[in-house]
Amino acid sequence: MENDAYIPESAVVGKFVVIEEGVQLGENVSIGHHAVILKGTKIGDNVHIGSHCVIGIKPGGNKNMRKFKHSKQHLVIGDNVRIGSHASIYSSSSIDKDVFIADQASIRENVTIGAGTIVGRGAIVEVNTKIGRNCTIQTLGYVTAETHIEDNVFIGPCVSMSNDKYMGTQNEKLKGPYICNGSKIGNNASLLPGVTVGKKSVVGAGAVVTHDVPEKSTVAGVPARKMKEKENTDDTVS
């Protein structure tokens, strides 16, 4: 542990933990064994970080990867956040209060996550993504880069999103989905680049969304189509 990190007496730090220079811990923080808290990370009060986590990672890559502009700010984690074991969270992101991040989740740089949101086990949130308050991203959900998710959104297990309609063959600007307030995305659904899911809409399990979904509607199928009212049953979209 570096001498100029701020570690209050109330902190509980496990064995073989690395805390780099400039790290600031709030009161009553607990850090599991073998965790690494990297330079400049700011952690609020009553935060729990599980064993083997790496927190505050600086982004890297190679010449073949798409370049993203990112802030040079350090990672900020709000009060009462709980992070499971083996999670990785990158620098220049902001995690608001009362967020739960489960085991093996990955949060990339320039991501904001609103208060009370849940990021499930093994879920991945890519760069330059905004997630609102009180959302749920369940196990193994994949949120692609440049995605916007408003408040109170539910994303089921193994949902996948994409942001590059040319699949790397052209240097077009990437654009992930925009998911509006209160929408629900069923398990194993796929959302194609740039689609908008309207407010309080439902995307059925396994659907492939290729076009915008109107507000307060239900879509299902491959490709996803708006369902007739009589077809809108719990069995169809669960």
C-alpha positions in Angstrom: 0.0 0.0 0.0 1.2 3.5 -0.9 1.9 6.0 1.8 -0.2 8.9 0.3 -3.4 6.9 -0.2 -6.1 7.9 2.3 -7.2 4.9 4.3 -9.4 5.7 7.4 -9.1 3.6 10.5 -12.7 2.3 9.9 -11.5 0.5 6.7 -11.3 -3.3 6.7 -8.6 -4.5 4.2 -8.0 -8.1 3.4 -4.7 -9.9 2.8 -2.5 -9.2 -0.1 -4.4 -6.1 -1.1 -2.7 -3.4 -3.3 -3.8 0.2 -2.8 -2.0 2.6 -5.1 -1.1 6.3 -4.6 -3.9 8.9 -4.5 -6.6 6.4 -3.7 -9.2 7.8 -1.3 -11.4 5.5 0.8 -14.5 6.6 2.6 -15.6 5.4 6.0 -16.4 1.7 6.7 -15.1 0.4 3.4 -14.2 -3.3 3.3 -11.9 -4.8 0.7 -11.5 -8.5 0.1 -8.3 -10.5 -0.3 -6.0 -9.9 -3.3 -8.0 -6.9 -4.5 -6.2 -4.2 -6.4 -7.3 -0.5 -6.1 -5.4 1.5 -8.7 -4.1 5.1 -8.7 -6.5 7.9 -7.9 -9.6 5.9 -7.4 -12.2 7.5 -5.1 -14.4 5.3 -3.0 -17.4 6.5 -0.9 -18.6 5.4 2.5 -19.9 1.9 3.4 -18.6 0.3 0.1 -17.8 -3.4 -0.1 -15.3 -4.7 -2.7 -14.9 -8.4 -3.1 -11.8 -10.5 -3.3 -9.7 -10.5 -6.5 -11.3 -7.3 -7.9 -9.3 -4.8 -10.0 -10.6 -1.3 -9.6 -9.6 1.8 -11.6 -8.0 0.1 -14.6 -6.4 2.3 -17.3 -7.7 1.4 -20.8 -5.4 -0.2 -23.3 -5.5 -1.9 -26.7 -3.6 -2.2 -29.9 -3.5 -0.5 -33.3 -6.2 -2.6 -34.8 -8.8 -1.7 -32.1 -11.3 1.1 -32.6 -10.1 4.3 -30.8 -12.4 5.9 -28.2 -12.0 9.3 -26.7 -12.1 9.0 -22.9 -11.8 11.3 -19.9 -8.6 11.2 -17.9 -10.6 11.4 -14.7 -10.2 8.7 -12.0 -12.9 6.2 -11.2 -15.5 7.4 -8.6 -17.6 4.9 -6.6 -20.4 6.3 -4.5 -21.7 5.4 -1.1 -23.1 2.0 -0.2 -22.0 0.3 -3.4 -21.4 -3.5 -3.3 -19.0 -5.2 -5.7 -18.7 -9.0 -5.9 -15.5 -10.9 -6.4 -13.4 -10.9 -9.5 -15.1 -7.8 -10.9 -13.1 -5.3 -13.1 -14.0 -1.6 -13.3 -12.0 0.9 -15.4 -11.0 4.5 -14.7 -13.0 7.6 -15.7 -16.2 5.9 -14.9 -18.8 6.9 -12.2 -20.8 4.5 -10.1 -23.6 6.2 -8.1 -24.8 5.2 -4.6 -26.5 1.9 -3.8 -25.3 0.1 -7.0 -24.8 -3.6 -6.9 -22.1 -5.1 -9.2 -22.0 -8.9 -9.1 -19.1 -11.4 -9.4 -17.1 -11.3 -12.6 -18.8 -8.3 -14.0 -16.8 -5.9 -16.2 -17.4 -2.1 -16.4 -15.3 -0.3 -19.0 -14.1 3.4 -19.1 -16.4 6.4 -19.5 -19.4 4.6 -18.1 -21.9 6.1 -15.7 -24.3 4.0 -13.7 -27.2 5.6 -11.8 -28.2 5.0 -8.2 -29.7 1.7 -7.2 -28.9 -0.2 -10.4 -27.9 -3.9 -10.5 -25.2 -5.3 -12.8 -25.5 -9.0 -12.8 -22.9 -11.8 -12.6 -20.6 -11.8 -15.6 -22.3 -8.9 -17.3 -20.2 -6.6 -19.5 -20.8 -2.9 -19.9 -18.6 -1.4 -22.7 -17.1 2.1 -23.1 -19.0 5.4 -23.3 -22.2 4.0 -22.0 -24.8 5.7 -19.8 -27.1 3.6 -17.5 -29.8 5.3 -15.5 -31.2 4.7 -12.0 -32.8 1.6 -10.7 -32.0 -0.6 -13.8 -31.4 -4.3 -13.8 -28.9 -5.9 -16.1 -29.0 -9.7 -15.4 -26.5 -12.4 -15.7 -24.2 -12.3 -18.8 -25.9 -9.3 -20.3 -23.8 -7.5 -22.9 -24.2 -3.8 -23.2 -22.2 -2.6 -26.1 -20.2 0.7 -26.3 -22.0 3.9 -27.0 -25.3 2.7 -25.5 -27.8 4.8 -23.5 -30.1 3.2 -21.0 -32.6 5.4 -19.2 -34.1 4.8 -15.7 -36.0 1.7 -14.5 -35.0 -0.6 -17.4 -34.9 -4.4 -17.1 -32.5 -6.4 -19.2 -32.8 -10.1 -19.0 -30.0 -12.8 -18.9 -27.8 -13.1 -22.0 -29.2 -10.1 -23.8 -26.8 -8.9 -26.5 -26.4 -5.5 -28.1 -24.3 -4.3 -31.1 -23.1 -0.9 -32.3 -21.4 -1.5 -35.7 -23.7 -2.3 -38.6 -20.7 -2.8 -40.9 -18.9 -5.2 -38.6 -15.6 -3.4 -38.8 -15.5 -3.0 -42.6 -16.0 0.7 -42.5 -14.9 3.5 -40.2 -18.4 4.7 -39.4 -19.3 6.2 -36.0 -20.4 3.5 -33.6 -23.9 3.8 -32.1 -25.4 1.4 -29.6 -29.1 1.0 -28.7 -31.1 3.7 -26.9 -33.4 2.1 -24.3 -36.1 4.4 -22.9 -37.5 4.6 -19.4 -39.3 1.5 -18.0 -38.6 -0.8 -20.9 -38.1 -4.6 -20.5 -35.8 -6.7 -22.7 -36.4 -10.5 -22.5 -33.6 -13.0 -22.1 -31.4 -13.8 -25.1 -32.8 -10.9 -27.1 -30.5 -9.2 -29.6 -30.6 -5.4 -30.3 -28.9 -4.2 -33.5 -27.0 -0.9 -33.8 -28.8 2.4 -33.2 -32.2 1.0 -32.5 -34.5 2.8 -30.0 -36.7 0.9 -27.6 -39.5 3.2 -26.7 -40.7 4.1 -23.2 -42.4 1.2 -21.3 -42.0 -1.2 -24.2 -41.4 -5.0 -24.0 -39.0 -7.0 -26.2 -39.8 -10.7 -26.0 -37.3 -13.4 -25.2 -35.0 -14.3 -28.2 -36.3 -11.5 -30.3 -33.9 -9.8 -32.8 -34.7 -6.1 -32.9 -33.7 -4.5 -36.2 -35.9 -1.4 -36.1 -37.1 1.1 -33.5 -39.7 -0.2 -31.1 -42.7 2.2 -30.5 -43.5 3.5 -27.1 -45.7 1.2 -24.9 -45.6 -1.7 -27.4 -44.6 -5.3 -27.3 -42.4 -6.9 -30.0 -41.3 -10.5 -30.5 -39.8 -12.8 -33.1 -37.0 -12.8 -35.7 -37.0 -10.1 -36.8 -39.0 -8.5 -34.0 -42.5 -7.3 -35.0 -45.1 -5.6 -33.0 -47.6 -8.0 -31.6 -51.4 -7.7 -31.8 -53.1 -6.9 -28.5 -54.7 -10.3 -28.2 -51.3 -11.9 -28.7 -49.7 -10.0 -25.8 -49.7 -12.6 -23.1 -47.2 -13.4 -20.4 -46.4 -16.8 -22.0 -45.4 -15.1 -25.2 -42.9 -12.5 -24.0 -41.4 -14.1 -20.9 
